[in-house]
Amino acid sequence: MARMKTKQKTKRLSDNEIDTFVVAEAGDEAAWSKPVKVHKANKAALSLPSSLAARAAFFAGLHREARLNDWLQKVIQERVDLEEAAFAGLKRELVSSSRKSR
């Protein structure tokens, strides 16, 4: 009859035990692996109602965009550019009108 191996539970270390372990090995270069480089992803999640997502997908198809995300990014970028231009124009008007009233 074959013996069944039992899985040994590994002891879960507390935060203090982990800190003690890390501090003890901090000066030992052999204890550390090569540094890992982490790059921030430029992606963000956006939640849309299903009806709006369906309408957006329809228009993305009309504009021959293969991916809905790409089309949405273009539309949002265009809208932000318009809003920034409108804001800059309004700011110029306010500055010039405040100078005239002095």
Contact map, one row per residue, 1 for C-alpha under 8 A:
111000000000000000000000000000000000000000000000000000000000000000000000000000000000000000000000000000
111100000000000000000000000000000000000000000000000000000000000000000000000000000000000000000000000000
111110000000000000000000000000000000000000000000000000000000000000000000000000000000000000000000000000
011111000000000000000000000000000000000000000000000000000000000000000000000000000000000000000000000000
001111100000000000000000000000000000000000000000000000000000000000000000000000000000000000000000000000
000111110000000000000000000000000000000000000000000000000000000000000000000000000000000000000000000000
000011111000000000000000000000000000000000000000000000000000000000000000000000000000000000000000000000
000001111100000000000000000000000000000000000000000000000000000000000000000000000000000000000000000000
000000111110000000000000000000000000000000000000000000000000000000000000000000000000000000000000000000
000000011111000000000000000000000000000000000000000000000000000000000000000000000000000000000000000000
000000001111100000000000000000000000000000000000000000000000000000000000000000000000000000000000000000
000000000111110000000000000000000000000000000000000000000000000000000000000000000000000000000000000000
000000000011111011000000000000000000000000000000000000000000000000000000000000000000000000000000000000
000000000001111111000000000000000000000000000000000000000000000000000000000000000000000000000000000000
000000000000111111100000000000000000000000000000000000000000000000000000000000000000000000000000000000
000000000000011111110000000000000000000000000000000000000000000000000000000000000000000000000000000000
000000000000111111111000000000000000000000000000000000000000000000000000000000000000000000000000000000
000000000000111111111100000000000000000000000000000000000000000000000000000000000000000000000000000000
000000000000001111111110000000000000000000000000000000000000000000000000000000000000000000000000000000
000000000000000111111111000000000000000000000000000000000000000000000000000000000000000000000000000000
000000000000000011111111100000000000000000000000000000000000000000000000000000000000000000000000000000
000000000000000001111111110000000000000000000000000000000000000000000000000000000000000000000000000000
000000000000000000111111111000000000000000000000000000000000000000000000000000000000000000000000000000
000000000000000000011111111000000000000000000000000000000000000000000000000000000000000000000000000000
000000000000000000001111111100100000000000000000000000000000000000000000000000000000000000000000000000
000000000000000000000111111110100000000000000000000000000000000000000000000000000000000000000000000000
000000000000000000000011111110000000000000000000000000000000000000000000000000000000000000000000000000
000000000000000000000000111111110000000000000000000000000000000000000000000000000000000000000000000000
000000000000000000000000011111110000000000000000000000000000000000000000000000000000000000000000000000
000000000000000000000000000111111000000000000000000000000000000000000000000000000000000000000000000000
000000000000000000000000110111111000000000000000000000000000000000000000000000000000000000000000000000
000000000000000000000000000111111100000000000000000000000000000000000000000000000000000000000000000000
000000000000000000000000000001111110000000000000000000000000000000000000000000000000000000000000000000
000000000000000000000000000000011111000000000000000000000000000000000000000000000000000000000000000000
000000000000000000000000000000001111100000000000000000000000000000000000000000000000000000000000000000
000000000000000000000000000000000111110000000000000000000000000000000000000000000000000000000000000000
000000000000000000000000000000000011111000000000000000000000000000000000000000000000000000000000000000
000000000000000000000000000000000001111100000000000000000000000000000000000000000000000000000000000000
000000000000000000000000000000000000111110000000000000000000000000000000000000000000000000000000000000
000000000000000000000000000000000000011111000000000000000000000000000000000000000000000000000000000000
000000000000000000000000000000000000001111100000000000000000000000000000000000000000000000000000000000
000000000000000000000000000000000000000111110000000000000000000000000000000000000000000000000000000000
000000000000000000000000000000000000000011111000000000000000000000000000000000000000000000000000000000
000000000000000000000000000000000000000001111100000000000000000000000000000000000000000000000000000000
000000000000000000000000000000000000000000111110000000000000000000000000000000000000000000000000000000
000000000000000000000000000000000000000000011111000000000000000000000000000000000000000000000000000000
000000000000000000000000000000000000000000001111100000000000000000000000000000000000000000000000000000
000000000000000000000000000000000000000000000111110110000000000000000000000000000000000000000000000000
000000000000000000000000000000000000000000000011111110000000000000000000000000000000000000000000000000
000000000000000000000000000000000000000000000001111111000000000000000000000000000000000000000000000000
000000000000000000000000000000000000000000000000111111100000000000000000000000000000000000000000000000
000000000000000000000000000000000000000000000001111111110000000000000000000000000000000000000000000000
000000000000000000000000000000000000000000000001111111111000000000000000000000000000000000000000000000
000000000000000000000000000000000000000000000000011111111100000000000000000000000000000000000000000000
000000000000000000000000000000000000000000000000001111111110000000000000000000000000000000000000000000
000000000000000000000000000000000000000000000000000111111111000000010001000000000000000000000000000000
000000000000000000000000000000000000000000000000000011111111100000010000000000000000000000000000000000
000000000000000000000000000000000000000000000000000001111111110000000000000000000000000000000000000000
000000000000000000000000000000000000000000000000000000111111111000000000000000000000000000000000000000
000000000000000000000000000000000000000000000000000000011111111111110011000000000000000000000000000000
000000000000000000000000000000000000000000000000000000001111111111000000000000000000000000000000000000
000000000000000000000000000000000000000000000000000000000111111110000000000000000000000000000000000000
000000000000000000000000000000000000000000000000000000000011111110000000000000000000000000000000000000
000000000000000000000000000000000000000000000000000000000001111111000000000000000000000000000000000000
000000000000000000000000000000000000000000000000000000000001111111110110000000000000000000000000000000
000000000000000000000000000000000000000000000000000000000001100111110100000000000000000000000000000000
000000000000000000000000000000000000000000000000000000000001000011111110000000000000000000000000000000
000000000000000000000000000000000000000000000000000000011001000011111111000000000000000000000000000000
000000000000000000000000000000000000000000000000000000000000000000111111100000000000000000000000000000
000000000000000000000000000000000000000000000000000000000000000011111111110000000000000000000000000000
000000000000000000000000000000000000000000000000000000000001000010111111111000000000000000000000000000
000000000000000000000000000000000000000000000000000000010001000000011111111100000000000000000000000000
000000000000000000000000000000000000000000000000000000000000000000001111111110000000000000000000000000
000000000000000000000000000000000000000000000000000000000000000000000111111111000000000000000000000000
000000000000000000000000000000000000000000000000000000000000000000000011111111100000000000000000000000
000000000000000000000000000000000000000000000000000000000000000000000001111111110000000000000000000000
000000000000000000000000000000000000000000000000000000000000000000000000111111111000000000000000000000
000000000000000000000000000000000000000000000000000000000000000000000000011111111100000000000000000000
000000000000000000000000000000000000000000000000000000000000000000000000001111111110000000000000000000
000000000000000000000000000000000000000000000000000000000000000000000000000111111111000000000000000000
000000000000000000000000000000000000000000000000000000000000000000000000000011111111100000000000000000
000000000000000000000000000000000000000000000000000000000000000000000000000001111111110000000000000000
000000000000000000000000000000000000000000000000000000000000000000000000000000111111111000000000000000
000000000000000000000000000000000000000000000000000000000000000000000000000000011111111100000000000000
000000000000000000000000000000000000000000000000000000000000000000000000000000001111111110000000000000
000000000000000000000000000000000000000000000000000000000000000000000000000000000111111111000000000000
000000000000000000000000000000000000000000000000000000000000000000000000000000000011111111100000000000
000000000000000000000000000000000000000000000000000000000000000000000000000000000001111111110000000000
000000000000000000000000000000000000000000000000000000000000000000000000000000000000111111111000000000
000000000000000000000000000000000000000000000000000000000000000000000000000000000000011111111100000000
000000000000000000000000000000000000000000000000000000000000000000000000000000000000001111111110000000
000000000000000000000000000000000000000000000000000000000000000000000000000000000000000111111111000000
000000000000000000000000000000000000000000000000000000000000000000000000000000000000000011111111100000
000000000000000000000000000000000000000000000000000000000000000000000000000000000000000001111111110000
000000000000000000000000000000000000000000000000000000000000000000000000000000000000000000111111111000
000000000000000000000000000000000000000000000000000000000000000000000000000000000000000000011111111100
000000000000000000000000000000000000000000000000000000000000000000000000000000000000000000001111111110
000000000000000000000000000000000000000000000000000000000000000000000000000000000000000000000111111111
000000000000000000000000000000000000000000000000000000000000000000000000000000000000000000000011111111
000000000000000000000000000000000000000000000000000000000000000000000000000000000000000000000001111111
000000000000000000000000000000000000000000000000000000000000000000000000000000000000000000000000111111
000000000000000000000000000000000000000000000000000000000000000000000000000000000000000000000000011111
